[in-house]
Amino acid sequence: MTAEIRAILDRLRTPTDNVVTRARRMVEAHVPEDRRGPGWDRHWRELEAYLELPGQWPGKAEVEEDR
């Protein structure tokens, strides 16, 4: 097994706290590469970055209370 494949497998085995990264892995397991549009990677990277920004993100209950 090459080091490149081993690194990929290690990333897949290592759970991440970023829920967007976990969601991306689940979605990519079902969407073939040839069906992914031209901004696929950028879209996911942006979502992952937003989640990692410092600050407090409101939960659904908090947003509904503000209405």
Wavefront OBJ file of the C-alpha trace (Angstrom):
o trace
v 0.000 0.000 0.000
v 1.417 3.369 -0.953
v 1.849 6.187 1.537
v -0.717 8.234 -0.378
v -3.407 5.573 0.011
v -2.467 5.041 3.658
v -2.896 8.775 4.334
v -6.357 8.726 2.757
v -7.390 5.699 4.785
v -6.088 7.281 7.992
v -8.169 10.416 7.320
v -11.254 8.304 6.728
v -10.723 6.343 9.936
v -10.029 9.402 12.075
v -13.264 11.032 13.185
v -13.407 14.777 12.863
v -15.290 17.256 14.991
v -16.282 19.227 11.898
v -19.790 18.071 11.022
v -19.446 19.517 7.503
v -16.411 17.316 6.814
v -18.350 14.275 7.996
v -21.299 15.265 5.796
v -19.008 15.733 2.793
v -17.630 12.228 3.197
v -21.135 10.770 3.342
v -22.292 12.721 0.284
v -19.173 11.888 -1.725
v -19.740 8.213 -1.032
v -22.961 8.492 -3.058
v -22.122 11.070 -5.742
v -19.686 9.902 -8.433
v -16.898 12.318 -9.354
v -18.216 12.747 -12.886
v -21.510 14.062 -11.462
v -19.880 16.696 -9.234
v -20.114 20.203 -10.565
v -17.356 22.731 -11.106
v -17.398 24.338 -7.630
v -17.725 21.130 -5.647
v -14.463 21.310 -3.678
v -14.647 25.054 -3.126
v -18.201 24.783 -1.823
v -17.264 22.168 0.783
v -14.064 23.976 1.817
v -16.019 27.182 2.393
v -18.612 25.415 4.534
v -15.883 23.703 6.564
v -14.119 27.045 7.071
v -17.301 28.821 8.210
v -17.850 26.194 10.852
v -14.274 26.558 12.117
v -14.482 30.371 12.449
v -14.279 31.612 16.014
v -17.510 32.719 17.574
v -20.768 31.194 18.606
v -23.141 29.863 15.981
v -26.804 29.957 16.932
v -28.619 26.646 17.055
v -32.027 26.097 15.496
v -33.839 26.672 18.800
v -32.024 29.990 19.332
v -32.930 31.197 15.837
v -36.601 30.264 16.300
v -36.716 32.100 19.663
v -35.505 35.296 17.972
v -38.464 35.322 15.553
l 1 2 3 4 5 6 7 8 9 10 11 12 13 14 15 16 17 18 19 20 21 22 23 24 25 26 27 28 29 30 31 32 33 34 35 36 37 38 39 40 41 42 43 44 45 46 47 48 49 50 51 52 53 54 55 56 57 58 59 60 61 62 63 64 65 66 67
